[in-house]
Amino acid sequence: MQHSFLLLLLLLLSFSSSLSPRPIPEDDDRHRQALFRATQYNSNYTWRSFHRLLDLERGSRVDGLVGLKQYFVRFGYLISSNSTDSVLSDAFDARLETAVLRYQASLGLPVTGKLDATTLSEVMAPRCGVPDLNPNRSRAAETVQRFTYFTGKPRWAGRKPLTLTYAISPEHTIKYVATADVAATIRRAFDNWARVIPVRFEEATHYESADVKLGFYGGDHGDGEPFDGVLGILGHAFSPESGRLHLDAAEQWAVDLGKESSEVAVDLESVATHEIGHVLGLGHSAVKEAVMYPSLSPRTKKVELKVDDIEGVQALYGSNPNFRLNQTVQSETSSAIALRDAIKVWRSISTLGILLIKITMMNVLA
């Protein structure tokens, strides 16, 4: 009889283990895993080396911190004033701590002021080259995460419905993807925005006459914002009415991730959709799920506009009369509830398994 109880105990242990909530790891563990993956796939040496800075805080001094400071200068969190500036040192000083705090608050991360795994995994992620325009967002404001705009809130002028033309550079393109496939993908990216605002996007016959000019460029390409190689800066765009949209030619661009085997493949439609948001006047969002969030991991597709994206662009251009925002709100709410309920179920099943194990143990010892 005792052997039967022991056998039942083993079965329950196995059952509980398989149904426990461990597949949903704690935030710190999850981001430490993401940090490890970033060191594996990110061949951009400068950012990959940041993993050595894990868990540093104010008062630390480590070789390589100056590189992180330069990163924060590039994206608007630090200002370098002269050659003797502390930005040129490897000391984790008060200015760097303030920059880290602003970075965390602006991107909806836990505000700790430390280089924890959550923060470093985001720093090392491939991202847009446009600076984060609202680094002064406070922690209290995180509960109302909102879109941002370029300084002065510029937008394209014209009568509704507004029509903007676009064209892909015939010279600055990529050869390993069919021209027709690139064109179709960019068309879909524009359509993602046209669905929610009264703006028509039409492909221009001549590149030079287009309102929005898109091209693939490498390294220093003359606009003061050089690209830096694979999985660093993916692309950038300029505020209205510039119309310049540049993508890094060094990336392994994919129009169908299902047919692309590269671990460093970047989804073209996702990045193009994001950069078109900048072309229209949007800045970066602190909402992780939003298209206008600044980073995008390899082999990730993110083309569906979220409520934050939609409300931001509609504040500039109004709503497409055929679009209903409440449907998107309901969809996002349903998804959030479904995820919450799934986690509750996993935890409840795990708790039941542990309770059965305790009961079995009591019977064995009785």
C-alpha positions in Angstrom: 0.0 0.0 0.0 2.9 2.3 0.9 4.4 1.7 -2.5 1.2 2.7 -4.2 1.2 6.0 -2.4 4.8 6.6 -3.4 3.9 5.8 -7.0 1.0 8.2 -6.8 3.3 10.8 -5.3 5.7 10.6 -8.2 2.9 10.9 -10.7 1.6 14.0 -9.0 5.0 15.5 -8.8 5.4 15.1 -12.5 1.9 16.4 -13.2 2.4 19.5 -11.0 5.8 20.2 -12.6 4.4 20.1 -16.1 1.5 22.4 -15.2 3.3 24.9 -13.0 3.6 28.5 -14.0 7.3 28.2 -14.6 6.9 28.6 -18.4 6.0 32.2 -17.5 9.3 33.2 -15.8 9.8 36.1 -13.4 10.5 39.4 -15.1 14.1 39.5 -14.0 14.8 36.0 -15.2 13.0 36.6 -18.5 15.0 39.7 -19.2 18.3 38.0 -18.2 17.4 35.3 -20.8 16.7 38.1 -23.3 20.0 39.7 -22.5 21.8 36.4 -23.1 20.1 36.0 -26.5 21.0 39.6 -27.4 24.7 38.8 -26.9 24.3 35.8 -29.2 22.5 37.4 -32.2 23.6 41.0 -32.0 26.7 41.4 -34.1 26.8 45.1 -33.5 29.9 45.0 -31.3 29.3 48.3 -29.4 25.9 47.3 -28.1 26.7 43.6 -27.7 29.5 44.5 -25.3 27.0 46.2 -23.0 26.2 42.9 -21.3 29.3 43.4 -19.2 27.6 46.3 -17.5 24.8 44.2 -15.9 23.7 45.3 -12.4 25.9 48.4 -12.3 24.7 51.4 -10.4 25.8 54.9 -9.3 29.4 54.8 -8.0 30.6 52.0 -10.3 33.5 52.5 -12.7 33.9 49.9 -15.5 35.6 50.0 -18.9 32.8 50.4 -21.5 30.5 52.8 -19.7 31.6 55.6 -22.0 30.0 53.6 -24.8 26.7 53.5 -23.0 26.9 57.2 -22.3 27.4 57.8 -26.0 24.3 55.7 -26.7 22.3 57.9 -24.3 23.6 61.0 -26.0 22.5 59.7 -29.4 18.9 59.1 -28.2 18.4 62.3 -26.2 19.1 61.3 -22.6 22.5 62.9 -22.1 23.9 66.2 -23.5 27.7 66.3 -24.2 28.9 69.9 -23.8 32.7 69.8 -24.2 35.7 67.6 -24.5 36.2 67.4 -20.7 32.6 66.3 -20.2 31.9 63.4 -17.8 30.2 61.8 -20.8 33.8 60.8 -21.9 34.5 58.9 -18.7 33.8 55.3 -17.6 32.3 56.4 -14.2 28.7 55.7 -13.3 28.0 59.2 -12.1 24.9 61.2 -11.2 24.3 62.3 -14.8 24.3 58.8 -16.0 22.0 57.7 -13.3 19.6 60.5 -14.3 19.8 59.4 -17.9 19.1 55.8 -16.9 16.1 56.9 -14.9 14.7 59.0 -17.8 15.3 56.1 -20.3 13.4 53.7 -18.1 10.5 56.1 -17.5 10.3 57.0 -21.2 10.1 53.3 -22.4 7.8 52.1 -19.7 10.5 50.0 -17.9 10.8 49.5 -14.1 12.4 52.8 -12.9 15.4 51.7 -10.8 18.3 53.9 -11.9 20.3 50.7 -12.3 21.5 48.8 -15.3 19.3 45.8 -14.5 18.6 43.0 -17.0 15.4 44.6 -18.1 17.1 47.8 -19.0 20.1 46.3 -20.6 18.1 43.9 -22.8 16.2 46.9 -24.1 19.3 49.0 -24.6 20.9 46.1 -26.7 17.8 45.5 -28.8 17.8 46.7 -32.5 15.9 49.9 -32.7 14.9 53.0 -34.7 17.5 55.8 -35.0 15.1 58.6 -34.2 15.8 60.0 -30.7 13.2 59.3 -28.0 11.5 62.7 -27.8 10.1 62.6 -24.4 12.8 61.7 -21.9 11.2 63.6 -19.1 8.2 61.4 -18.7 7.8 60.7 -15.0 7.1 57.4 -13.3 3.6 58.6 -12.3 2.9 59.2 -16.0 3.5 55.6 -16.9 0.0 54.7 -15.8 -1.2 56.8 -18.8 1.3 55.8 -21.4 0.8 58.0 -24.4 2.2 58.7 -27.9 4.6 61.6 -28.5 5.3 64.0 -31.3 8.2 65.8 -32.8 8.9 69.2 -31.3 6.3 71.7 -32.5 3.9 68.9 -33.4 4.4 69.2 -37.2 2.1 67.5 -39.7 1.5 67.4 -43.4 -0.8 70.2 -44.5 -3.5 70.0 -47.1 -7.2 69.5 -47.5 -9.0 66.3 -46.4 -8.8 63.7 -47.7 -5.0 64.4 -47.9 -3.1 62.6 -50.6 0.7 61.9 -50.2 2.8 60.2 -52.8 5.7 57.9 -52.1 8.5 56.2 -54.1 11.3 53.7 -53.5 14.7 54.8 -54.7 15.7 52.9 -57.8 19.4 53.3 -56.9 19.3 52.7 -53.1 17.6 49.3 -52.8 18.4 45.7 -52.0 19.1 43.1 -54.6 18.2 39.8 -52.8 14.5 40.6 -52.5 12.4 40.9 -55.7 11.5 44.5 -56.5 7.8 43.6 -56.7 8.0 42.1 -53.2 9.6 45.1 -51.7 7.0 47.4 -53.4 4.1 45.2 -52.1 5.5 45.2 -48.6 5.9 49.0 -48.5 2.4 49.4 -49.9 1.0 47.3 -47.0 3.0 49.5 -44.5 1.3 52.6 -45.9 -2.1 50.9 -45.9 -1.7 50.2 -42.2 -1.9 53.9 -41.5 -4.4 54.8 -44.3 -6.9 52.4 -42.6 -7.2 54.7 -39.6 -6.7 58.3 -40.9 -8.2 60.2 -43.9 -4.9 60.2 -45.9 -4.4 58.4 -49.2 -0.9 57.1 -50.1 -0.2 56.7 -53.8 3.0 55.4 -55.4 4.6 58.1 -57.5 5.8 57.4 -61.0 9.0 59.5 -60.5 11.1 59.2 -57.4 12.2 62.8 -57.3 8.7 64.2 -57.4 7.4 62.0 -54.5 6.4 63.5 -51.1 7.9 60.5 -49.3 11.2 59.1 -50.5 12.3 55.7 -49.2 15.6 54.0 -49.7 18.1 51.5 -48.3 21.4 53.1 -47.3 24.6 51.9 -45.6 26.9 53.6 -43.1 27.3 57.4 -43.4 24.9 58.3 -46.2 24.9 62.1 -45.9 22.0 63.0 -43.6 24.0 63.3 -40.4 22.6 60.0 -39.0 24.9 57.2 -40.1 23.9 53.6 -39.9 26.0 51.2 -37.8 25.6 47.7 -39.3 23.6 44.6 -38.5 21.1 44.8 -35.7 21.9 48.3 -34.5 19.9 51.1 -36.0 17.3 49.6 -38.3 16.1 52.7 -39.9 15.1 56.4 -39.3 12.8 59.0 -40.7 12.4 62.7 -40.5 9.5 64.9 -39.3 6.9 66.4 -41.7 7.2 67.6 -44.3 10.7 66.2 -45.0 9.4 62.9 -46.3 12.8 61.2 -46.0 12.7 57.5 -44.8 15.9 55.5 -44.7 16.5 51.9 -43.9 19.8 50.3 -43.1 21.0 48.3 -46.1 23.2 46.1 -43.9 20.2 44.4 -42.3 18.9 41.0 -43.6 15.5 42.3 -44.7 12.6 39.8 -44.9 9.2 40.2 -46.6 8.1 36.8 -45.3 9.7 35.5 -42.1 8.2 32.1 -42.7 10.5 31.7 -45.7 13.5 33.4 -44.2 15.9 31.2 -42.2 18.3 33.8 -41.0 18.3 34.4 -37.2 19.0 38.1 -37.7 16.2 38.6 -40.2 14.3 41.9 -39.8 10.7 42.2 -40.9 10.5 44.9 -43.6 6.8 45.7 -43.2 7.2 46.2 -39.4 10.1 48.7 -39.6 8.5 50.5 -42.6 5.2 50.9 -40.7 7.1 52.3 -37.7 9.1 54.8 -39.8 6.0 55.9 -41.7 4.6 56.9 -38.3 7.6 59.2 -38.0 7.0 60.6 -41.5 3.5 61.4 -40.4 4.7 63.2 -37.3 4.6 60.7 -34.5 7.4 60.2 -32.0 8.1 57.1 -30.0 5.7 55.5 -27.6 6.2 54.0 -24.1 3.7 51.3 -24.9 5.7 48.1 -25.5 3.0 46.6 -27.8 2.7 49.8 -29.9 4.1 50.0 -33.4 5.8 53.3 -32.4 7.8 51.6 -29.6 11.4 52.2 -30.6 12.8 48.7 -30.6 12.1 45.5 -32.6 13.7 42.1 -32.1 14.9 40.0 -35.0 12.3 37.7 -36.6 9.5 39.7 -35.0 6.5 41.0 -36.9 4.7 44.1 -35.5 2.4 45.8 -38.0 -0.9 46.0 -36.2 -1.6 49.5 -35.0 -2.5 49.7 -31.3 -4.8 52.2 -29.6 -1.9 54.3 -28.6 -0.7 54.5 -32.3 -4.1 55.2 -33.6 -5.1 57.9 -31.1 -1.7 59.6 -31.7 -2.0 59.8 -35.5 -5.7 60.7 -35.4 -4.9 63.7 -33.1 -2.9 65.0 -36.1 -5.1 64.0 -39.0 -8.5 63.0 -37.8 -10.1 59.6 -38.2 -10.9 57.7 -41.4 -14.7 57.7 -41.5 -14.7 54.0 -42.2 -12.7 53.1 -39.1 -14.1 52.4 -35.7 -11.6 52.7 -32.8 -13.8 50.9 -30.3 -13.3 47.6 -32.2 -9.5 47.9 -31.6 -10.1 48.8 -28.0 -12.3 45.8 -27.5 -9.8 43.5 -29.2 -6.9 44.7 -27.0 -9.0 44.4 -23.9 -10.1 40.9 -24.8 -6.5 39.9 -25.4 -5.3 41.3 -22.1 -8.2 39.5 -20.2 -7.5 36.2 -22.0 -3.8 36.4 -21.0 -4.6 37.3 -17.4 -7.2 34.4 -17.2 -4.7 32.0 -18.7 -2.1 32.9 -16.1 -4.7 32.4 -13.3 -5.6 29.0 -14.6 -2.0 27.8 -14.7 -1.4 29.0 -11.2 -4.6 27.4 -9.9 -3.7 24.0 -11.5 -0.3 24.2 -10.0 -1.7 25.0 -6.6 -4.1 22.1 -6.8 -1.2 19.8 -7.7 0.8 20.9 -4.7 -2.2 20.4 -2.5 -2.6 16.8 -3.7 1.0 16.1 -3.1 0.7 17.3 0.5 -2.3 15.1 1.0 -0.5 12.1 -0.4 2.6 12.7 1.8 0.3 12.8 4.9 -1.1 9.4 3.9 2.3 8.0 3.3 3.6 9.2 6.7 0.4 8.2 8.6 
